[in-house]
């Protein structure tokens, strides 16, 4: 076997660790000094023009969010400050891997992004229809997406690539179990739940910190498609989910979701039985029950798809006072990557577009010039700060509480405290009824049986066996039968 080349940065420097971002200690935030991470994410964001690299196929609608329960003990966010308060929103739903010309009814996670036009500026909550994700470190994200996208040689999604990455990334077992289960193909955007997926920070007026997880529970009920029904629908009507959302709103059947939270006092995070910032895991409801917050209602279709849906830009770094990030590594990477992708795809002035600009607040800053600058470009006002001419000044009040470091900088393996990458995947399998398990196994086997290398199949089956012995054995038998072994 020939000796493998050393992995390097684009400037030729050797890469010591391509699996773990640099953080302030094992559990601390991701560091911007990690040049390899920034270079990798920045290049990834620039691989396609003008289509989004991921979440390219999407649908959206306007509506409102109404507070129904008092959450002021947990956050000082003003748009959540009183029962009955309404805030305008724009929501976008999307598939992840396919391009703009792909079908809606496919097995893929769904983006679930909500832009709240608050009086303190826009708050973007950028999640999925899954409470978990495939990986927990942003350094691996470009590689993961490349494994799901068309192969550079064949220009199609290759089972070899999908399952090779999975077999070498055991933390994805939980998400693969979810994705190949019944909820992997929602019947429509209206009939699926939404999640913030990551852990976020809330801070109240006295400075108390809480870590929270968002759960948008569909009021229409969960409905899913079998693989056979989805294949038929995708062929007959590629725009099925887009049409369903648009037509339901047009008929006056406004879709809605009830927002509920899991709330963890910040002091409990360090001693919790597994790392609460690991996005490949869920918090059990028995530990942190759901608490209701309010209602999301979509009641207005965009007048122009391109202007509002295609040009909408959601940035998880857009927080408002009382809400902030957590040490979740994937979230920390997204705080850079999403804004950077929008600046590349739509331009530095994309926040001036009507769908992205504040609706209930006024943007006041020193941003000037750049491609497609609108308005008066700041007119005669000074473009530096501080100044003596009455320009916008800082408030001195942080949006959220500081996140503690956790030790010297470096690339660290994630400390999960308890269990491993397979515990929750096994639990998810065992909570399914027998018919759901059979569909899960059949869905996995149908894809895994197409893999050309036995070692890739064996690694993948080993991950499922580690989650649950019966689970892995059933997958192995089903794959062997499909391959005629």
Secondary structure, DSSP 8 states (H G I E B T S, - for coil): -------B-TTS-B-S-SSS-EEEBTTS-B-TT-HHHHHHHHHHHTSSSSS-SSS-SEEEEEEEEEE-S--TTT---GGGSSTT-EEEEEEEEEESSS-TTS-SSSSS-EEEEEEEEETTEEEEEEEESSSS-S-S-GGGHHHHHHHHS--TTTSS--HHHHHHHHHT-GGGHHHHHHHTSGGGSBS-STTS-EE--S-EEEE-TT--EEEEEEEEEETT---B--HHHHHHHHHH-TTHHHHHHHHHHHHT---EEEEEEEEEEGGGTTTSSS-TT-TTS---TTTS--EEEEEEEEEEE-S-HIIIIIT----TT---TTEE--S-HHHHHHHHHHHHHHHHHT-TTGGGSTTTS-SSS---------TT--TTTTTTS--SSS-SS------S--SS-----BSSEEE-----SSS-SSHHHHHHHHHS-HHHHHHHHHHHHHHHTT-S-HHHHHHHHHHHHHH-HHHHHHHHHHHHHHTT-
